[in-house]
Amino acid sequence: MPSHVTALQVMIASPSDVLEAREAVYTALSRWNEANTSSRKIALIASRWETGAVPMLGDHPQALINKQLVAKADIVIALFGSRMGQATPSAVSGTAEEIAEAEAAGKPVHLYFSTAPHANDVDPAQLQALRDFKKAIEERGLYGTFNSVEELTAHVWQAIEHDLHRLELTADEDAKPVTGVDFLAQPGEERLPKTDSRGRLKYETKRWIDLINRGGSDAEDVVIEPVADGIFLGGSGQPTIIHAGQSRRFPLMLALSAGDPAIKVTWTESKETRERIFHVG
């Protein structure tokens, strides 16, 4: 029997000043797919105006985005930093109009405001418009905040799991939902430019481990530790809680002498101590 996958369009809406956050949401959706699509038969399709909107004439640009992206979206995730964005003929900004369109259509809309320090050149008028919008939101719903891309990733996963439950989406009839803790250790890395004391451009590699709880239960007293010499984990040995559908990022450093990179994760589930070894090389 062929296996069918339910596809959900998730639109990422925001002004232009939160590019890093937009990319973080896109990455979070991709990682959710890596962890869940195979077992739960659900795929999240990220939608962004810069890649999803088809250039056309005949209407206001925002109206075209509404028709092409908002109308097709199943879920909308909206992000704000220090700007409200450019006004449209019918709303204080394009992002605000997208939120209103989705909300009117009964789609789940999740708003997140950055609490990171504002840039020195922030536009006071934009900042005030954002504050007014935020105050208006407080009168009709809840919004979230984030101070880092790691925190935003956790919020996105939590929102997606909430929406899947609300939409009553399940996997194939033969698939059984995961009710306990189900960890996935996802390694990641990126090369960052760095200038030395002589002004020469060099690169350093930043590595990390994303520990993702794909299950339906919270994991308590979570401790992550290296199991070999030459592996260093930021925050290792410190107990934490990783709720169902959330993730936690741990900085990773590897010495030249490090062998097969592996980590041990221990946690408490149903008052019992569990552990699992992950090879992350």
N, C-alpha and C positions, 0 to 999 in steps of 0.2 A: 504494500500500500504506500502511495506517495505521502510524504510528510509535508503538511501545509504550515506555513508561517504567517502569522498575523503581523502586518506592517503598520506602525503608528508614526505619523508625521509629527515631529516635535520642532516647532518653530522657535528660533532663538532671536529675540527682539531686544534692541537696545540702541541708544545713541552711539556716536562714533568714538567716545572717549574710553570705552571699556573693552578694547580689543583683546587684551589678555584674558579677561573673564569670558568673553564670547568663545575664545579658543578652548578654555578650560571646560566649558559646558559641552562643546563639540567632542572633546576628548572623553569626558565622562560618559556621554552617550555611547561612544564607540566601545569603551571598556565594559559598559553594561552589556552590550551585545556580545562581546567576547566571553563574558562570564555566564550569560543566560540564554542566548538565542537557541543554542543547540538543545538544551534541556527543556526550556519553557515555550519554545516555538513562537516567540515574539521578537520582532526586530524594530528598533527605534531608528527612524530615518531623520537625521538632523536637517533642518531647513533654515537657510540664511539668505537674506536678500542678495548679498554679493555673489553668491554662486547659484541661487535658485530662481531668481527673477529673470524673466526673458525680456530683453529690450523691445519696447513697442511704443508706438505713438497713438494718440487718440484720446488720452485721458490724463489726469494729473498722476504723476509718478506714484504717489502714495495710494491712489485708488487702484492702480495696476498691481501694486504689491499686495493690497488687500485681496484682490481677485485671485492672484496667482498663488499666494502663500498662506495668508490668514484663512481664507475660505477652505483650504485643503488641510489645514493643520488640525490635529487631534488634541494637541497639548501645546501651550505657549509658555515659554520661560523668558521672562523679561528682566533685564539687568540695567542698573543705573549706577553711575559714579558721581560726577560733579556737574553733569550737564543734563538738561531736560531734552535738548534736541531742537531741531528746526520745526517751526509751526507749520501746519497744513491748513487748507481752507476750512476744515471742520474740527480741528483739535489743537491743543497747545503744542503738540509735537507728533511726529510720525509714530514714535513708539507708543505714545498715549492713545493714538487712534487705533493702532493694532490691538492694544489691550482692550479697548472699548468694543471693537468689532468681535473679538473672540469671546469676550464676556457676554455680549448680547446674544451670541449664538450658543451659549451654554457650554463652552469649552473650558476645561481646566486651565486656569491662568495662575502662574506662580511668579511673584515679584520679589526681587532681591536687590537691596541697596548696599553699596560698598561703604564700609566704615574706615577704609584706609585713608591716610592723610591726603588732602587735596593738593594738587599742583599749585605752584606759586602764581601761575598766570591764569588761575580759574576766573571765569567771567562771573562777576557778582550777580548780574541779571539772570544768567542761567542757573546759578546756584539757588537764587530766591525762587525761581519758577519751579525748581525741583522740590524745594521745601514745601511750597504751596501744594504741589501735586501729592507729595507724601502725606501731608495733613489730610487731604481729601480722601486718600486711600484708607486712612485710619478710621474713617466714618463708615466704610462699607466692607471692610475685610481685613485680613492679616497679611503682613509682608515679612520677609526675612532679611537678614543682614549677613554680610560676609566680610572678613578681613584678609582672606588669603584664598588662593585658588584651591587649596586643599579643603578648606572649610566649604567653599562653594560646591566642590565635587560631592561632598557628603550630603549637602542639601539637595542637590539634583537627584541623587539616588533615592533619597527619602521621598521626594516628591513623585518620582516615577512609580515607586512601589505603592504609594498612596493612590495614584491615579489608576493603576492596573487593578487594584482591589475595587475601586469605585466603579470602574468600567466593567467589572466582573469578567475580566479576560483570564482565561485559563489556557493551559497547554493542551496537547492532544488528549483524547479521552483516556488513553493508556498511560499517560504521564501522571506521576504523583507529585504533588507539591512538596517542597522541602520545608519541613516544619521545625527542624532543629537548626543548629549553627552549621553553616557550610562556608568554609573559608577558601578564598583564592588568593594566592600571593603572586602579584603581577609586578615583575621588575621593569624599570624604566630608566632611560638615561638621555641626556642631551649635551652637546658640546657648546660651551659658552666662550665667547671671545674675552680675552683678558690682557691688559697692557701691563708690562713689567715696569720696573723702576727706570729703565732707559727708554721707555716709550715704545718698545717693541711689542707687536701683537702676537699673542700666544693663545692657545686654547686649553681649557680645562674641561674635564668630563664630570658632569654632575649625575650621580646615580641615586636611585631610591627604590624602595619596595612599597607598593600599595597593597595593604592587607584588606581584602574586601569580604564582608560577610554577606554571602548570597542567600543565606537561609532565612527562615521565618522567625527565629528566636534571637534575643540579645545574647552576646557573648560577654561574660563578666570576668574580671581579673585576668585580662588578656596580657600575656607577656611574650615578647618576641626576642629571641636570642640567637646569636651565631653558633654553629656547631663545629666550626673549624677555626684554626688560627689564621690570622690575616684578614678577617672579616670584621668590620666595625659598623655597628648600627646605632644611629642616633635615637635616643629614647628607649633603648633596649633595657630590659630588666625592670622597667617601671610599669606596674599594672594599670590597665585602662579598660574602658568599656567600649565595645564596638556594637552598636545597635543593628538590628536587622535592616539590611539594605544600605548600610553605611560603610565607609572605608576610612582607613587611617594611613597616612604616608610616613615612612621611616627613612631618613637619609642613610645611604649606604656608601661605605668606602672599602675598597679592596686593595690590599697590599700586593706587591709583586709576587710574594711568596704564597699567596692564597691559592689553595687547591680548588676543588669543586665547591663553588659557593652554595651553601645550604643553611637554612634557618630552622629553628624549632619554635613552634607556636604552641603555647599552653593556655588554656582558658577553663572557666567554670561554666558548666551547662547542666541545668537541673540538679544543682548541688553536687555534681560530680566533676572531677578534674579530668580534662581531655588534653591530648597533645597530638601534634602532627608535624612531620618533617617536610619541608618544601625545598627542592633544588631550584635555585633562582639564577643559575649561570647561563 
